[in-house]
Amino acid sequence: MTDTAQTPRDNWPLWEVFVRGKRGLSHVHSGSLHAPDAEMALRNARDLYTRRQEGVSIWVLRSEDIVASSPDERDSFFDPAGDKVYRHASFYDVPKDVEYL
């Protein structure tokens, strides 16, 4: 039943879908789907996740291409930012004669 020119459905890659709504400013993860290629993933994502025409933009990307930090390493991974207090606005004193900043 499988055609050698096409990838069998069992081997279709998993795609992550991000949709930006009409009132949204950023894309939000909406779910996942399997598709043989990016074009089909985009079309399937449109049909599956924007049925009520609530989206204005869709991103799809292969799940295997996502690189993420590990929740188990969150303390050591994000620790270096804690000792750089100068990155926060509260670190600096604003002179009283400055009206608008």
KEVOMI-851937 format. One line per 5 residues: number of its first residue (from 1); their letters; for each residue x, y, z of N, C-alpha, C. Coordinates in steps of 0.1 Angstrom, whole numbers, plus 5000, padded with zeros to 4 digits. Example, Ala and Ser with C-alpha at 12.3 -4.5 7.8 and 13.67 -1.06 7.14 Angstrom:
<atoms>
1> as> 5132 4943 5078 5123 4955 5078 5132 4967 5078 ~ 5128 4978 5071 5137 4989 5071 5129 5000 5079 $
</atoms>
This chain:
<atoms>
1> mtdta> 5008 4988 5000 5000 5000 5000 5009 5013 5000 ~ 5021 5011 5004 5030 5023 5004 5036 5025 4991 ~ 5037 5037 4987 5043 5041 4974 5058 5045 4977 ~ 5067 5040 4969 5081 5043 4972 5085 5058 4970 ~ 5077 5065 4962 5079 5079 4960 5074 5088 4971 $
6> qtprd> 5066 5082 4980 5061 5090 4991 5065 5083 5004 ~ 5065 5091 5015 5068 5086 5028 5055 5080 5033 ~ 5056 5067 5038 5044 5061 5045 5039 5070 5056 ~ 5026 5070 5058 5020 5078 5069 5026 5075 5082 ~ 5030 5063 5085 5036 5060 5098 5049 5067 5100 $
11> nwplw> 5055 5071 5090 5068 5078 5091 5067 5093 5089 ~ 5055 5099 5087 5054 5113 5086 5059 5120 5098 ~ 5067 5131 5096 5072 5138 5108 5061 5145 5116 ~ 5064 5148 5128 5055 5155 5137 5058 5170 5135 ~ 5047 5178 5134 5049 5193 5132 5042 5200 5144 $
16> evfvr> 5048 5210 5149 5042 5219 5159 5036 5231 5152 ~ 5024 5234 5157 5016 5245 5150 5014 5257 5160 ~ 5017 5269 5155 5016 5281 5162 5007 5290 5154 ~ 4997 5296 5161 4987 5304 5154 4987 5318 5161 ~ 4986 5328 5153 4984 5342 5158 4970 5346 5155 $
21> gkrgl> 4962 5349 5165 4948 5352 5164 4946 5367 5159 ~ 4934 5370 5156 4931 5383 5151 4934 5394 5161 ~ 4932 5391 5174 4935 5400 5184 4948 5398 5191 ~ 4955 5388 5187 4968 5385 5194 4980 5392 5188 ~ 4990 5394 5196 5002 5400 5191 5013 5390 5189 $
26> shvhs> 5011 5378 5193 5022 5368 5192 5015 5355 5188 ~ 5023 5346 5182 5019 5333 5179 5018 5324 5192 ~ 5008 5316 5193 5006 5307 5204 5006 5293 5200 ~ 5012 5284 5207 5012 5270 5203 4998 5265 5204 ~ 4993 5259 5193 4980 5254 5192 4979 5239 5192 $
31> gslha> 4989 5232 5189 4989 5218 5189 4999 5212 5179 ~ 4998 5199 5176 5007 5192 5168 4999 5184 5157 ~ 5006 5181 5147 5000 5172 5136 5011 5165 5128 ~ 5007 5154 5122 5016 5147 5113 5013 5151 5099 ~ 5024 5153 5091 5022 5157 5076 5035 5153 5069 $
36> pdaem> 5034 5150 5056 5046 5146 5049 5056 5157 5046 ~ 5051 5169 5045 5060 5181 5042 5055 5193 5048 ~ 5062 5204 5047 5058 5217 5053 5046 5223 5047 ~ 5044 5222 5034 5032 5227 5027 5020 5220 5032 ~ 5020 5207 5033 5009 5200 5037 5006 5202 5052 $
41> alrna> 5017 5204 5060 5015 5207 5074 5008 5220 5076 ~ 5012 5230 5068 5006 5243 5068 4991 5243 5065 ~ 4988 5236 5054 4974 5234 5050 4965 5227 5060 ~ 4971 5216 5065 4964 5208 5076 4962 5217 5088 ~ 4972 5224 5092 4971 5233 5104 4960 5243 5102 $
46> rdlyt> 4959 5249 5090 4949 5259 5087 4935 5252 5089 ~ 4933 5240 5083 4920 5234 5084 4917 5229 5098 ~ 4927 5225 5106 4925 5219 5119 4924 5230 5130 ~ 4932 5240 5129 4933 5250 5140 4927 5263 5138 ~ 4922 5266 5126 4916 5279 5123 4903 5277 5116 $
51> rrqeg> 4895 5268 5120 4882 5265 5114 4872 5276 5115 ~ 4873 5284 5125 4864 5295 5127 4870 5308 5122 ~ 4880 5308 5114 4887 5319 5109 4892 5329 5119 ~ 4897 5323 5130 4902 5332 5141 4917 5335 5139 ~ 4924 5328 5130 4938 5331 5128 4941 5340 5117 $
56> vsiwv> 4952 5347 5118 4957 5356 5108 4971 5352 5103 ~ 4977 5343 5110 4991 5338 5107 4993 5324 5113 ~ 4999 5315 5106 5002 5302 5111 5017 5299 5108 ~ 5024 5294 5119 5037 5289 5117 5036 5274 5119 ~ 5044 5266 5112 5046 5252 5114 5061 5249 5114 $
61> lrsed> 5065 5240 5123 5079 5236 5123 5080 5222 5128 ~ 5090 5215 5123 5092 5201 5127 5095 5201 5142 ~ 5089 5192 5149 5091 5190 5163 5106 5187 5166 ~ 5112 5179 5157 5126 5175 5159 5136 5187 5158 ~ 5131 5198 5152 5140 5210 5151 5139 5219 5163 $
66> ivass> 5130 5217 5172 5129 5225 5184 5140 5221 5194 ~ 5147 5231 5199 5157 5229 5209 5152 5237 5221 ~ 5151 5230 5233 5146 5237 5245 5154 5234 5257 ~ 5154 5242 5267 5161 5240 5279 5153 5229 5287 ~ 5160 5222 5295 5154 5211 5303 5148 5217 5316 $
71> pderd> 5136 5213 5320 5130 5217 5332 5139 5213 5344 ~ 5146 5202 5343 5154 5197 5354 5166 5205 5356 ~ 5170 5213 5346 5182 5221 5348 5179 5236 5349 ~ 5166 5239 5352 5162 5253 5352 5170 5262 5362 ~ 5173 5256 5374 5181 5264 5383 5195 5268 5378 $
76> sffdp> 5202 5258 5373 5216 5261 5368 5215 5269 5355 ~ 5205 5266 5347 5204 5273 5334 5201 5288 5335 ~ 5192 5291 5344 5188 5305 5346 5195 5312 5357 ~ 5203 5306 5364 5211 5312 5375 5220 5323 5371 ~ 5227 5322 5360 5236 5334 5357 5229 5347 5355 $
81> agdkv> 5216 5347 5352 5209 5360 5350 5206 5366 5364 ~ 5206 5359 5375 5203 5364 5388 5214 5373 5394 ~ 5226 5371 5389 5237 5380 5395 5240 5392 5386 ~ 5231 5395 5377 5233 5407 5368 5221 5417 5371 ~ 5221 5422 5383 5210 5431 5387 5210 5444 5379 $
86> yrhas> 5221 5447 5373 5222 5459 5365 5213 5459 5353 ~ 5208 5447 5350 5199 5445 5338 5184 5450 5342 ~ 5182 5452 5354 5168 5456 5359 5168 5471 5361 ~ 5157 5477 5357 5155 5491 5359 5156 5495 5374 ~ 5152 5486 5383 5151 5490 5397 5166 5491 5402 $
91> fydvp> 5176 5487 5395 5190 5488 5400 5194 5503 5400 ~ 5189 5511 5391 5193 5525 5389 5184 5535 5396 ~ 5191 5545 5402 5184 5556 5408 5181 5567 5398 ~ 5169 5571 5397 5165 5582 5388 5166 5595 5395 ~ 5173 5604 5389 5174 5618 5396 5160 5624 5397 $
96> kdvey> 5158 5632 5407 5145 5638 5409 5141 5648 5399 ~ 5151 5655 5392 5148 5665 5382 5145 5659 5368 ~ 5145 5646 5367 5141 5639 5355 5126 5637 5355 ~ 5119 5644 5346 5104 5643 5346 5099 5630 5340 ~ 5104 5628 5328 5099 5616 5320 5111 5607 5316 $
101> l> 5109 5595 5318 5119 5585 5315 5113 5573 5308 $
</atoms>
